[in-house]
Amino acid sequence: MSIINRTDLNRLDKAEAILVDCRNIMDQFDESERLVQSDEMTGAVHIPQMPFMFKFDGINEGRHPLPDQSVIDKLYSTLSDDGQYELLLFADDNSFFHTRLYYLFLLYGYDVYLFNDDLNVIREHSGEFHEADVELPIQFDSAESVFKRDIHYSMEALEQKIKENVLLIDVRSEDRYLGITEPIDYKKGHIPGAVNIPNSLIYKDGLLDLGAMDHALAKFKAYDEVIVYCGSGMSATPMFTLLYHNGINVKVYTGSFSEWITDDSNTVETSPNTLEGVHFNER
């Protein structure tokens, strides 16, 4: 099981694992460093959001483009000592940074662990993990990226598939989905046909609630594919992680709404769409 809690942690050979600290504040690089420095975890390696979670000259035209394969290849090799150590990713409450990196490792063919429990448990056990003395890579190859798992959607692929038997899920807040407010992007609304399942519905007490969508899984499985998106591809990854964990054929439209609106031929909606017989209620 790649998503683990405190019970699973007791069965993990911690001496053969590296703690990977994914705590960050969105787009605030210096503040993220100060956050981690104020609450350092013994032996953990902090991963800054740029270039390891997004890269401005990366793949897609959204606000937070995917890093190239060489970035993730080098990161994994550096952290794991070329696969000798397991990696355990963690972040703080209600985060999407650890799920983003988890998704990227999966996309490029690497299996890692994601910690989904009280962060105090990590604090208590941090000294039991292998302490990695590494310098994160800063130079990367320019070779073409190859996705090792079929969990990615491009804008071009979505434009072709949008009218087929696929379910499109928008995880942003209801106000942004309906176009009532839009604090970041220059257009309001959502991609046509998308249903709104805000991330607030899948977190409980700050942790990803892996059973939050149990009542809808049968409905999801009726679709050939489930595609999740957000504003820029970052906060879509908790929903991806939950559905992937539950065996759904799920993918992330990584450019998300911020890329969709860069093509003037792409329309947006402000009226809601629903799934017949399935209700999603705010916690």
Secondary structure, DSSP 8 states (H G I E B T S, - for coil): --EE-HHHHHHS-GGGEEEEE----TT-HHHHHHHHHHT--TT-EE--HHHHT--TTSBSSSSS-B--HHHHHHHHHHHHTTTTSEEEEE--TT-SHHHHHHHHHHHTT---EEE-S-HHHHHHHGGGS------------------SSS-EE-HHHHHHHTTSSEEEEE-S-HHHHTTS--SSSSS-SB-TT-EE--GGGSEETTEE-TTTTGGGHHHHHTSSEEEEE-SSSSTTHHHHHHHHHTT--EEEESSHHHHHTTSTT---B-S----TT------
